Amino acid sequence: MALEEPGFDVGRAFPELRTTVDAAGSAHVEIGPIAPEVAGQLVALLRRAAGSGVTLDVLGD
């Protein structure tokens, strides 16, 4: 829902989207490969969220 509310067609934009919960109860989201234009839209959304004080932990950095 967090991706649908700003207008993403999740089934098309993130066809390999997966969610899991680890043993500690932390939720994880794997988006899989996405098209460059979807990546740009996602970056813009995350920048707006960061500007509002939302923080994210990004794995693989």
PDB file of N, CA, C, O and CB in Angstrom:
ATOM      1  N   MET A   1       0.812  -1.189   0.000  1.00  0.00           N
ATOM      2  CA  MET A   1       0.000   0.000   0.000  1.00  0.00           C
ATOM      3  C   MET A   1       0.863   1.263   0.000  1.00  0.00           C
ATOM      4  O   MET A   1       0.483   2.282  -0.576  1.00  0.00           O
ATOM      5  CB  MET A   1      -0.928  -0.007   1.195  1.00  0.00           C
ATOM      6  N   ALA A   2       2.025   1.187   0.651  1.00  0.00           N
ATOM      7  CA  ALA A   2       2.884   2.371   0.712  1.00  0.00           C
ATOM      8  C   ALA A   2       3.354   2.793  -0.668  1.00  0.00           C
ATOM      9  O   ALA A   2       3.649   3.969  -0.882  1.00  0.00           O
ATOM     10  CB  ALA A   2       4.086   2.107   1.604  1.00  0.00           C
ATOM     11  N   LEU A   3       3.430   1.866  -1.602  1.00  0.00           N
ATOM     12  CA  LEU A   3       3.830   2.205  -2.966  1.00  0.00           C
ATOM     13  C   LEU A   3       2.625   2.529  -3.844  1.00  0.00           C
ATOM     14  O   LEU A   3       2.750   3.282  -4.810  1.00  0.00           O
ATOM     15  CB  LEU A   3       4.626   1.059  -3.580  1.00  0.00           C
ATOM     16  N   GLU A   4       1.478   1.976  -3.524  1.00  0.00           N
ATOM     17  CA  GLU A   4       0.276   2.264  -4.313  1.00  0.00           C
ATOM     18  C   GLU A   4      -0.257   3.663  -4.054  1.00  0.00           C
ATOM     19  O   GLU A   4      -0.727   4.328  -4.978  1.00  0.00           O
ATOM     20  CB  GLU A   4      -0.806   1.244  -4.011  1.00  0.00           C
ATOM     21  N   GLU A   5      -0.190   4.120  -2.807  1.00  0.00           N
ATOM     22  CA  GLU A   5      -0.726   5.441  -2.466  1.00  0.00           C
ATOM     23  C   GLU A   5      -0.098   6.569  -3.277  1.00  0.00           C
ATOM     24  O   GLU A   5      -0.823   7.469  -3.701  1.00  0.00           O
ATOM     25  CB  GLU A   5      -0.521   5.710  -0.998  1.00  0.00           C
ATOM     26  N   PRO A   6       1.235   6.567  -3.519  1.00  0.00           N
ATOM     27  CA  PRO A   6       1.810   7.636  -4.347  1.00  0.00           C
ATOM     28  C   PRO A   6       1.652   7.385  -5.849  1.00  0.00           C
ATOM     29  O   PRO A   6       2.140   8.177  -6.655  1.00  0.00           O
ATOM     30  CB  PRO A   6       3.279   7.798  -4.020  1.00  0.00           C
ATOM     31  N   GLY A   7       0.980   6.299  -6.237  1.00  0.00           N
ATOM     32  CA  GLY A   7       0.652   6.113  -7.640  1.00  0.00           C
ATOM     33  C   GLY A   7       1.367   5.001  -8.389  1.00  0.00           C
ATOM     34  O   GLY A   7       1.174   4.866  -9.597  1.00  0.00           O
ATOM     35  N   PHE A   8       2.186   4.198  -7.719  1.00  0.00           N
ATOM     36  CA  PHE A   8       2.847   3.092  -8.409  1.00  0.00           C
ATOM     37  C   PHE A   8       1.850   1.973  -8.699  1.00  0.00           C
ATOM     38  O   PHE A   8       1.018   1.644  -7.853  1.00  0.00           O
ATOM     39  CB  PHE A   8       4.023   2.556  -7.570  1.00  0.00           C
ATOM     40  N   ASP A   9       1.932   1.391  -9.889  1.00  0.00           N
ATOM     41  CA  ASP A   9       1.224   0.155 -10.196  1.00  0.00           C
ATOM     42  C   ASP A   9       2.184  -0.945  -9.758  1.00  0.00           C
ATOM     43  O   ASP A   9       3.055  -1.356 -10.525  1.00  0.00           O
ATOM     44  CB  ASP A   9       0.815   0.037 -11.754  1.00  0.00           C
ATOM     45  N   VAL A  10       2.028  -1.411  -8.544  1.00  0.00           N
ATOM     46  CA  VAL A  10       3.010  -2.279  -7.910  1.00  0.00           C
ATOM     47  C   VAL A  10       3.252  -3.557  -8.714  1.00  0.00           C
ATOM     48  O   VAL A  10       4.399  -3.983  -8.846  1.00  0.00           O
ATOM     49  CB  VAL A  10       2.559  -2.631  -6.507  1.00  0.00           C
ATOM     50  N   GLY A  11       2.222  -4.164  -9.243  1.00  0.00           N
ATOM     51  CA  GLY A  11       2.380  -5.392 -10.011  1.00  0.00           C
ATOM     52  C   GLY A  11       3.235  -5.210 -11.253  1.00  0.00           C
ATOM     53  O   GLY A  11       3.962  -6.122 -11.648  1.00  0.00           O
ATOM     54  N   ARG A  12       3.153  -4.049 -11.865  1.00  0.00           N
ATOM     55  CA  ARG A  12       3.944  -3.766 -13.066  1.00  0.00           C
ATOM     56  C   ARG A  12       5.303  -3.160 -12.736  1.00  0.00           C
ATOM     57  O   ARG A  12       6.313  -3.539 -13.329  1.00  0.00           O
ATOM     58  CB  ARG A  12       3.179  -2.829 -13.983  1.00  0.00           C
ATOM     59  N   ALA A  13       5.332  -2.233 -11.806  1.00  0.00           N
ATOM     60  CA  ALA A  13       6.566  -1.520 -11.490  1.00  0.00           C
ATOM     61  C   ALA A  13       7.546  -2.383 -10.686  1.00  0.00           C
ATOM     62  O   ALA A  13       8.760  -2.234 -10.823  1.00  0.00           O
ATOM     63  CB  ALA A  13       6.245  -0.252 -10.718  1.00  0.00           C
ATOM     64  N   PHE A  14       7.022  -3.276  -9.857  1.00  0.00           N
ATOM     65  CA  PHE A  14       7.853  -4.094  -8.973  1.00  0.00           C
ATOM     66  C   PHE A  14       7.429  -5.562  -9.093  1.00  0.00           C
ATOM     67  O   PHE A  14       6.917  -6.133  -8.131  1.00  0.00           O
ATOM     68  CB  PHE A  14       7.741  -3.605  -7.493  1.00  0.00           C
ATOM     69  N   PRO A  15       7.636  -6.175 -10.256  1.00  0.00           N
ATOM     70  CA  PRO A  15       7.124  -7.532 -10.472  1.00  0.00           C
ATOM     71  C   PRO A  15       7.749  -8.596  -9.570  1.00  0.00           C
ATOM     72  O   PRO A  15       7.171  -9.671  -9.406  1.00  0.00           O
ATOM     73  CB  PRO A  15       7.342  -7.918 -11.894  1.00  0.00           C
ATOM     74  N   GLU A  16       8.906  -8.324  -8.987  1.00  0.00           N
ATOM     75  CA  GLU A  16       9.566  -9.314  -8.128  1.00  0.00           C
ATOM     76  C   GLU A  16       9.567  -8.896  -6.654  1.00  0.00           C
ATOM     77  O   GLU A  16      10.394  -9.368  -5.874  1.00  0.00           O
ATOM     78  CB  GLU A  16      10.999  -9.536  -8.598  1.00  0.00           C
ATOM     79  N   LEU A  17       8.649  -8.021  -6.280  1.00  0.00           N
ATOM     80  CA  LEU A  17       8.552  -7.532  -4.906  1.00  0.00           C
ATOM     81  C   LEU A  17       8.316  -8.690  -3.942  1.00  0.00           C
ATOM     82  O   LEU A  17       7.425  -9.515  -4.143  1.00  0.00           O
ATOM     83  CB  LEU A  17       7.423  -6.494  -4.779  1.00  0.00           C
ATOM     84  N   ARG A  18       9.146  -8.734  -2.873  1.00  0.00           N
ATOM     85  CA  ARG A  18       8.999  -9.759  -1.848  1.00  0.00           C
ATOM     86  C   ARG A  18       9.135  -9.113  -0.475  1.00  0.00           C
ATOM     87  O   ARG A  18       9.898  -8.164  -0.294  1.00  0.00           O
ATOM     88  CB  ARG A  18      10.049 -10.890  -2.035  1.00  0.00           C
ATOM     89  N   THR A  19       8.391  -9.634   0.479  1.00  0.00           N
ATOM     90  CA  THR A  19       8.515  -9.175   1.854  1.00  0.00           C
ATOM     91  C   THR A  19       8.800 -10.371   2.745  1.00  0.00           C
ATOM     92  O   THR A  19       8.314 -11.475   2.498  1.00  0.00           O
ATOM     93  CB  THR A  19       7.235  -8.432   2.316  1.00  0.00           C
ATOM     94  N   THR A  20       9.587 -10.141   3.774  1.00  0.00           N
ATOM     95  CA  THR A  20       9.883 -11.173   4.757  1.00  0.00           C
ATOM     96  C   THR A  20       9.955 -10.525   6.134  1.00  0.00           C
ATOM     97  O   THR A  20      10.077  -9.307   6.267  1.00  0.00           O
ATOM     98  CB  THR A  20      11.212 -11.911   4.417  1.00  0.00           C
ATOM     99  N   VAL A  21       9.875 -11.365   7.138  1.00  0.00           N
ATOM    100  CA  VAL A  21      10.074 -10.925   8.521  1.00  0.00           C
ATOM    101  C   VAL A  21      11.139 -11.831   9.111  1.00  0.00           C
ATOM    102  O   VAL A  21      11.018 -13.055   9.066  1.00  0.00           O
ATOM    103  CB  VAL A  21       8.730 -10.976   9.366  1.00  0.00           C
ATOM    104  N   ASP A  22      12.195 -11.220   9.670  1.00  0.00           N
ATOM    105  CA  ASP A  22      13.288 -12.030  10.221  1.00  0.00           C
ATOM    106  C   ASP A  22      12.943 -12.543  11.610  1.00  0.00           C
ATOM    107  O   ASP A  22      11.879 -12.240  12.151  1.00  0.00           O
ATOM    108  CB  ASP A  22      14.586 -11.217  10.274  1.00  0.00           C
ATOM    109  N   ALA A  23      13.856 -13.324  12.179  1.00  0.00           N
ATOM    110  CA  ALA A  23      13.622 -13.951  13.482  1.00  0.00           C
ATOM    111  C   ALA A  23      13.402 -12.926  14.596  1.00  0.00           C
ATOM    112  O   ALA A  23      12.731 -13.216  15.587  1.00  0.00           O
ATOM    113  CB  ALA A  23      14.794 -14.847  13.840  1.00  0.00           C
ATOM    114  N   ALA A  24      13.964 -11.731  14.433  1.00  0.00           N
ATOM    115  CA  ALA A  24      13.800 -10.673  15.436  1.00  0.00           C
ATOM    116  C   ALA A  24      12.494  -9.898  15.249  1.00  0.00           C
ATOM    117  O   ALA A  24      12.170  -9.020  16.050  1.00  0.00           O
ATOM    118  CB  ALA A  24      14.982  -9.709  15.375  1.00  0.00           C
ATOM    119  N   GLY A  25      11.745 -10.222  14.193  1.00  0.00           N
ATOM    120  CA  GLY A  25      10.483  -9.541  13.935  1.00  0.00           C
ATOM    121  C   GLY A  25      10.592  -8.307  13.065  1.00  0.00           C
ATOM    122  O   GLY A  25       9.616  -7.573  12.915  1.00  0.00           O
ATOM    123  N   SER A  26      11.769  -8.060  12.483  1.00  0.00           N
ATOM    124  CA  SER A  26      11.953  -6.902  11.600  1.00  0.00           C
ATOM    125  C   SER A  26      11.481  -7.239  10.191  1.00  0.00           C
ATOM    126  O   SER A  26      11.801  -8.299   9.653  1.00  0.00           O
ATOM    127  CB  SER A  26      13.438  -6.456  11.579  1.00  0.00           C
ATOM    128  N   ALA A  27      10.732  -6.341   9.612  1.00  0.00           N
ATOM    129  CA  ALA A  27      10.232  -6.533   8.251  1.00  0.00           C
ATOM    130  C   ALA A  27      11.287  -6.115   7.241  1.00  0.00           C
ATOM    131  O   ALA A  27      12.016  -5.147   7.455  1.00  0.00           O
ATOM    132  CB  ALA A  27       8.932  -5.737   8.027  1.00  0.00           C
ATOM    133  N   HIS A  28      11.362  -6.852   6.137  1.00  0.00           N
ATOM    134  CA  HIS A  28      12.298  -6.554   5.053  1.00  0.00           C
ATOM    135  C   HIS A  28      11.529  -6.580   3.737  1.00  0.00           C
ATOM    136  O   HIS A  28      10.624  -7.393   3.549  1.00  0.00           O
ATOM    137  CB  HIS A  28      13.490  -7.573   5.029  1.00  0.00           C
ATOM    138  N   VAL A  29      11.901  -5.681   2.832  1.00  0.00           N
ATOM    139  CA  VAL A  29      11.279  -5.623   1.513  1.00  0.00           C
ATOM    140  C   VAL A  29      12.384  -5.709   0.469  1.00  0.00           C
ATOM    141  O   VAL A  29      13.351  -4.949   0.515  1.00  0.00           O
ATOM    142  CB  VAL A  29      10.430  -4.315   1.334  1.00  0.00           C
ATOM    143  N   GLU A  30      12.239  -6.633  -0.468  1.00  0.00           N
ATOM    144  CA  GLU A  30      13.150  -6.746  -1.602  1.00  0.00           C
ATOM    145  C   GLU A  30      12.355  -6.381  -2.838  1.00  0.00           C
ATOM    146  O   GLU A  30      11.333  -7.003  -3.130  1.00  0.00           O
ATOM    147  CB  GLU A  30      13.774  -8.190  -1.719  1.00  0.00           C
ATOM    148  N   ILE A  31      12.824  -5.358  -3.577  1.00  0.00           N
ATOM    149  CA  ILE A  31      12.050  -4.907  -4.732  1.00  0.00           C
ATOM    150  C   ILE A  31      12.450  -5.595  -6.024  1.00  0.00           C
ATOM    151  O   ILE A  31      11.695  -5.560  -6.996  1.00  0.00           O
ATOM    152  CB  ILE A  31      12.196  -3.426  -4.894  1.00  0.00           C
ATOM    153  N   GLY A  32      13.626  -6.223  -6.058  1.00  0.00           N
ATOM    154  CA  GLY A  32      14.079  -6.870  -7.288  1.00  0.00           C
ATOM    155  C   GLY A  32      14.432  -5.831  -8.340  1.00  0.00           C
ATOM    156  O   GLY A  32      14.448  -4.633  -8.059  1.00  0.00           O
ATOM    157  N   PRO A  33      14.714  -6.296  -9.557  1.00  0.00           N
ATOM    158  CA  PRO A  33      15.067  -5.351 -10.628  1.00  0.00           C
ATOM    159  C   PRO A  33      13.860  -4.499 -11.035  1.00  0.00           C
ATOM    160  O   PRO A  33      12.728  -4.980 -11.086  1.00  0.00           O
ATOM    161  CB  PRO A  33      15.612  -6.114 -11.856  1.00  0.00           C
ATOM    162  N   ILE A  34      14.132  -3.226 -11.323  1.00  0.00           N
ATOM    163  CA  ILE A  34      13.070  -2.311 -11.761  1.00  0.00           C
ATOM    164  C   ILE A  34      13.574  -1.474 -12.936  1.00  0.00           C
ATOM    165  O   ILE A  34      14.780  -1.325 -13.133  1.00  0.00           O
ATOM    166  CB  ILE A  34      12.607  -1.388 -10.589  1.00  0.00           C
ATOM    167  N   ALA A  35      12.653  -0.942 -13.699  1.00  0.00           N
ATOM    168  CA  ALA A  35      12.983  -0.112 -14.855  1.00  0.00           C
ATOM    169  C   ALA A  35      13.572   1.222 -14.391  1.00  0.00           C
ATOM    170  O   ALA A  35      13.245   1.697 -13.303  1.00  0.00           O
ATOM    171  CB  ALA A  35      11.728   0.125 -15.735  1.00  0.00           C
ATOM    172  N   PRO A  36      14.436   1.827 -15.208  1.00  0.00           N
ATOM    173  CA  PRO A  36      15.060   3.107 -14.828  1.00  0.00           C
ATOM    174  C   PRO A  36      14.044   4.195 -14.463  1.00  0.00           C
ATOM    175  O   PRO A  36      14.267   4.943 -13.511  1.00  0.00           O
ATOM    176  CB  PRO A  36      15.934   3.604 -15.962  1.00  0.00           C
ATOM    177  N   GLU A  37      12.954   4.294 -15.189  1.00  0.00           N
ATOM    178  CA  GLU A  37      11.982   5.350 -14.870  1.00  0.00           C
ATOM    179  C   GLU A  37      11.296   5.092 -13.532  1.00  0.00           C
ATOM    180  O   GLU A  37      10.973   6.037 -12.813  1.00  0.00           O
ATOM    181  CB  GLU A  37      10.931   5.459 -15.981  1.00  0.00           C
ATOM    182  N   VAL A  38      11.072   3.829 -13.192  1.00  0.00           N
ATOM    183  CA  VAL A  38      10.495   3.488 -11.883  1.00  0.00           C
ATOM    184  C   VAL A  38      11.504   3.827 -10.791  1.00  0.00           C
ATOM    185  O   VAL A  38      11.136   4.348  -9.739  1.00  0.00           O
ATOM    186  CB  VAL A  38      10.096   1.974 -11.816  1.00  0.00           C
ATOM    187  N   ALA A  39      12.777   3.530 -11.043  1.00  0.00           N
ATOM    188  CA  ALA A  39      13.826   3.857 -10.074  1.00  0.00           C
ATOM    189  C   ALA A  39      13.854   5.355  -9.797  1.00  0.00           C
ATOM    190  O   ALA A  39      13.972   5.771  -8.645  1.00  0.00           O
ATOM    191  CB  ALA A  39      15.199   3.385 -10.585  1.00  0.00           C
ATOM    192  N   GLY A  40      13.749   6.161 -10.838  1.00  0.00           N
ATOM    193  CA  GLY A  40      13.734   7.609 -10.666  1.00  0.00           C
ATOM    194  C   GLY A  40      12.549   8.079  -9.842  1.00  0.00           C
ATOM    195  O   GLY A  40      12.690   8.956  -8.990  1.00  0.00           O
ATOM    196  N   GLN A  41      11.387   7.502 -10.091  1.00  0.00           N
ATOM    197  CA  GLN A  41      10.196   7.861  -9.321  1.00  0.00           C
ATOM    198  C   GLN A  41      10.345   7.436  -7.865  1.00  0.00           C
ATOM    199  O   GLN A  41       9.923   8.153  -6.957  1.00  0.00           O
ATOM    200  CB  GLN A  41       8.944   7.217  -9.934  1.00  0.00           C
ATOM    201  N   LEU A  42      10.947   6.267  -7.646  1.00  0.00           N
ATOM    202  CA  LEU A  42      11.148   5.780  -6.278  1.00  0.00           C
ATOM    203  C   LEU A  42      12.149   6.661  -5.532  1.00  0.00           C
ATOM    204  O   LEU A  42      11.949   6.964  -4.355  1.00  0.00           O
ATOM    205  CB  LEU A  42      11.636   4.316  -6.293  1.00  0.00           C
ATOM    206  N   VAL A  43      13.218   7.072  -6.201  1.00  0.00           N
ATOM    207  CA  VAL A  43      14.197   7.969  -5.585  1.00  0.00           C
ATOM    208  C   VAL A  43      13.527   9.282  -5.176  1.00  0.00           C
ATOM    209  O   VAL A  43      13.761   9.780  -4.075  1.00  0.00           O
ATOM    210  CB  VAL A  43      15.372   8.243  -6.555  1.00  0.00           C
ATOM    211  N   ALA A  44      12.697   9.841  -6.057  1.00  0.00           N
ATOM    212  CA  ALA A  44      12.005  11.096  -5.734  1.00  0.00           C
ATOM    213  C   ALA A  44      11.098  10.920  -4.517  1.00  0.00           C
ATOM    214  O   ALA A  44      11.032  11.796  -3.655  1.00  0.00           O
ATOM    215  CB  ALA A  44      11.179  11.583  -6.944  1.00  0.00           C
ATOM    216  N   LEU A  45      10.404   9.791  -4.450  1.00  0.00           N
ATOM    217  CA  LEU A  45       9.521   9.512  -3.314  1.00  0.00           C
ATOM    218  C   LEU A  45      10.335   9.392  -2.019  1.00  0.00           C
ATOM    219  O   LEU A  45       9.949   9.941  -0.987  1.00  0.00           O
ATOM    220  CB  LEU A  45       8.711   8.215  -3.563  1.00  0.00           C
ATOM    221  N   LEU A  46      11.455   8.675  -2.076  1.00  0.00           N
ATOM    222  CA  LEU A  46      12.287   8.506  -0.883  1.00  0.00           C
ATOM    223  C   LEU A  46      12.920   9.821  -0.442  1.00  0.00           C
ATOM    224  O   LEU A  46      13.072  10.061   0.756  1.00  0.00           O
ATOM    225  CB  LEU A  46      13.374   7.472  -1.145  1.00  0.00           C
ATOM    226  N   ARG A  47      13.288  10.666  -1.385  1.00  0.00           N
ATOM    227  CA  ARG A  47      13.838  11.983  -1.021  1.00  0.00           C
ATOM    228  C   ARG A  47      12.792  12.833  -0.309  1.00  0.00           C
ATOM    229  O   ARG A  47      13.093  13.509   0.674  1.00  0.00           O
ATOM    230  CB  ARG A  47      14.349  12.722  -2.273  1.00  0.00           C
ATOM    231  N   ARG A  48      11.561  12.793  -0.814  1.00  0.00           N
ATOM    232  CA  ARG A  48      10.483  13.534  -0.141  1.00  0.00           C
ATOM    233  C   ARG A  48      10.259  12.991   1.264  1.00  0.00           C
ATOM    234  O   ARG A  48      10.058  13.761   2.203  1.00  0.00           O
ATOM    235  CB  ARG A  48       9.172  13.454  -0.955  1.00  0.00           C
ATOM    236  N   ALA A  49      10.294  11.666   1.410  1.00  0.00           N
ATOM    237  CA  ALA A  49      10.104  11.051   2.725  1.00  0.00           C
ATOM    238  C   ALA A  49      11.236  11.456   3.669  1.00  0.00           C
ATOM    239  O   ALA A  49      10.995  11.791   4.829  1.00  0.00           O
ATOM    240  CB  ALA A  49      10.033   9.511   2.601  1.00  0.00           C
ATOM    241  N   ALA A  50      12.470  11.422   3.165  1.00  0.00           N
ATOM    242  CA  ALA A  50      13.619  11.810   3.991  1.00  0.00           C
ATOM    243  C   ALA A  50      13.507  13.269   4.425  1.00  0.00           C
ATOM    244  O   ALA A  50      13.876  13.615   5.547  1.00  0.00           O
ATOM    245  CB  ALA A  50      14.936  11.585   3.225  1.00  0.00           C
ATOM    246  N   GLY A  51      13.002  14.117   3.544  1.00  0.00           N
ATOM    247  CA  GLY A  51      12.812  15.525   3.877  1.00  0.00           C
ATOM    248  C   GLY A  51      11.759  15.731   4.945  1.00  0.00           C
ATOM    249  O   GLY A  51      11.714  16.778   5.591  1.00  0.00           O
ATOM    250  N   SER A  52      10.908  14.724   5.131  1.00  0.00           N
ATOM    251  CA  SER A  52       9.868  14.787   6.159  1.00  0.00           C
ATOM    252  C   SER A  52      10.297  14.098   7.441  1.00  0.00           C
ATOM    253  O   SER A  52       9.507  13.978   8.377  1.00  0.00           O
ATOM    254  CB  SER A  52       8.585  14.161   5.648  1.00  0.00           C
ATOM    255  N   GLY A  53      11.546  13.641   7.491  1.00  0.00           N
ATOM    256  CA  GLY A  53      12.055  13.019   8.701  1.00  0.00           C
ATOM    257  C   GLY A  53      11.989  11.506   8.731  1.00  0.00           C
ATOM    258  O   GLY A  53      12.345  10.914   9.750  1.00  0.00           O
ATOM    259  N   VAL A  54      11.549  10.847   7.663  1.00  0.00           N
ATOM    260  CA  VAL A  54      11.495   9.391   7.618  1.00  0.00           C
ATOM    261  C   VAL A  54      12.908   8.865   7.419  1.00  0.00           C
ATOM    262  O   VAL A  54      13.663   9.404   6.609  1.00  0.00           O
ATOM    263  CB  VAL A  54      10.546   8.891   6.483  1.00  0.00           C
ATOM    264  N   THR A  55      13.271   7.822   8.150  1.00  0.00           N
ATOM    265  CA  THR A  55      14.582   7.216   7.990  1.00  0.00           C
ATOM    266  C   THR A  55      14.432   5.780   7.501  1.00  0.00           C
ATOM    267  O   THR A  55      13.441   5.112   7.794  1.00  0.00           O
ATOM    268  CB  THR A  55      15.368   7.260   9.314  1.00  0.00           C
ATOM    269  N   LEU A  56      15.428   5.317   6.754  1.00  0.00           N
ATOM    270  CA  LEU A  56      15.422   3.962   6.192  1.00  0.00           C
ATOM    271  C   LEU A  56      16.767   3.298   6.446  1.00  0.00           C
ATOM    272  O   LEU A  56      17.808   3.954   6.463  1.00  0.00           O
ATOM    273  CB  LEU A  56      15.109   3.990   4.672  1.00  0.00           C
ATOM    274  N   ASP A  57      16.725   1.990   6.643  1.00  0.00           N
ATOM    275  CA  ASP A  57      17.951   1.196   6.670  1.00  0.00           C
ATOM    276  C   ASP A  57      18.010   0.497   5.328  1.00  0.00           C
ATOM    277  O   ASP A  57      17.077  -0.215   4.956  1.00  0.00           O
ATOM    278  CB  ASP A  57      17.985   0.163   7.884  1.00  0.00           C
ATOM    279  N   VAL A  58      19.103   0.694   4.596  1.00  0.00           N
ATOM    280  CA  VAL A  58      19.250   0.107   3.276  1.00  0.00           C
ATOM    281  C   VAL A  58      20.320  -0.966   3.339  1.00  0.00           C
ATOM    282  O   VAL A  58      21.466  -0.689   3.694  1.00  0.00           O
ATOM    283  CB  VAL A  58      19.601   1.183   2.218  1.00  0.00           C
ATOM    284  N   LEU A  59      19.947  -2.194   2.995  1.00  0.00           N
ATOM    285  CA  LEU A  59      20.903  -3.294   2.988  1.00  0.00           C
ATOM    286  C   LEU A  59      21.667  -3.287   1.681  1.00  0.00           C
ATOM    287  O   LEU A  59      21.145  -2.864   0.650  1.00  0.00           O
ATOM    288  CB  LEU A  59      20.195  -4.648   3.196  1.00  0.00           C
ATOM    289  N   GLY A  60      22.882  -3.746   1.723  1.00  0.00           N
ATOM    290  CA  GLY A  60      23.671  -3.859   0.512  1.00  0.00           C
ATOM    291  C   GLY A  60      24.514  -2.643   0.192  1.00  0.00           C
ATOM    292  O   GLY A  60      25.224  -2.638  -0.813  1.00  0.00           O
ATOM    293  N   ASP A  61      24.457  -1.625   1.007  1.00  0.00           N
ATOM    294  CA  ASP A  61      25.304  -0.429   0.791  1.00  0.00           C
ATOM    295  C   ASP A  61      26.702  -0.681   1.284  1.00  0.00           C
ATOM    296  O   ASP A  61      27.558   0.199   1.191  1.00  0.00           O
ATOM    297  CB  ASP A  61      24.718   0.805   1.500  1.00  0.00           C
TER     298      ASP A  61
END
